[in-house]
Amino acid sequence: MIHKDKTTGARAGILHTPHGDFNTPIFMPVGTQATVKSVSPDELIELGAGIILSNTYHLFLRPGADLVEEAGGLHKFMHWNRGILTESGGFQVFSLGELRKITEEGVTFRSHIDGSKKFLSPEISIDVQMKLGSDIAMAFDECIPYPADYDYAKQSTERTHRWAERSLKAETRSDQGVFGIVQGGMFEDLREYSAKTLTEMNFAGYAIGGLSVGEPKDLMYNMLEVSTKYLPEDKARYLMGVGTPDHLIEGVARGVDMFDCVFPTRVARNGMAMVWTTTSPTARLVMKNAQFTHDHDVLEEDCQCYACRNGYTRAYIRHLIRANEIFGLRLLTLHNLYFLQNFMKKMRETILNDEFTSFANDFYNY
């Protein structure tokens, strides 16, 4: 951390990794299967991305960690020379529902690809991440569903803590930081307990998990505030799976440094553009709508993304989307990723200038 806002928990810092130093707060595009969908590494660098996220569960199943290690690690495999964070696979296994069984040892599940039986444990998850060679690896955890009763949340959180200890013991690389994941469901005392317990384990950084899983926004923000309150000031804080502008503002205000989400790329593939210049800053243009048929303006005035600075119009992009042309999805993806990178850059500048509260107020009163 190099500066903290005077009136909120917002922080501006620098995250140091073996593949570069990156300004925080930062949004990490999601490259689940060793690629950010439809975007090249050079394009990611051009739009300002510093760290991307890849997924242990998916790469464990295909093509396999041994093959990636054989290729020289994930950075060489995908031709990306900046930071990489790998998820542990815990959330993806959680999402399988009835296709998985959780025990103290780990999780047995059926592959979504071919139905074959697989097993992930803290040791296997960390071993896979070591072979992938990411800059930041995540401890294996159990994501608590919403809603969940207190007894289940407590037992699950305690298991996550035991898995966290096993994850740390399984670490074999000195050039890779392992982050612990705070759980606790929607219970303040469990969130406090989890944050304090993991802090004692001295992870390289800390993630806040189990949020944005269907709970009301106010409850999510409350649990986030409780979680960050007990985390060390000198370690990075990462809110997992969050990427809409309002969530980013609220997360930064509560002291979060890192975010990731499939949101900008997923809505692009659904034909939507993230923009400021409509009725609200979280508005999205649905490019299939007839109102854009004769609209020869770019997606966003003054935007410096590839699509806007080169004059691709709403009418043209609408045509591409309706014709199922991949280039239309690429233009929207590049625009949305640039939008969020620029959004984070603006937040950092306001934090450094002690103007973050004004930025947040302007956002909500736009």
Salt bridges, closest charged atoms under 4 A:
ASP21 OD1 - HIS16 ND1 3.03
GLU43 OE2 - ARG330 NH2 2.77
GLU46 OE2 - ARG309 NH2 2.17
ASP66 OD1 - LYS131 NZ 2.79
GLU104 OE1 - ARG159 NE 3.80
GLU104 OE2 - ARG162 NE 2.70
GLU105 OE1 - ARG166 NH2 3.76
GLU123 OE1 - ARG166 NH2 2.87
ASP127 OD2 - LYS131 NZ 3.40
ASP135 OD1 - HIS19 ND1 2.73
ASP135 OD2 - HIS75 NE2 2.86
GLU142 OE1 - ARG159 NH1 2.84
GLU158 OE2 - LYS154 NZ 2.69
ASP175 OD2 - ARG173 NH2 2.91
GLU192 OE2 - LYS196 NZ 2.63
GLU225 OE1 - ARG254 NE 3.38
GLU233 OE2 - LYS4 NZ 3.54
GLU233 OE1 - ARG11 NH1 3.38
GLU233 OE2 - ARG237 NH2 3.84
ASP246 OD2 - LYS217 NZ 2.41
GLU250 OE1 - ARG254 NH1 2.60
ASP257 OD2 - ARG11 NH2 2.90
ASP295 OD2 - ARG314 NH1 3.18
ASP354 OD1 - HIS3 NE2 2.94
ASP354 OD2 - LYS6 NZ 3.87
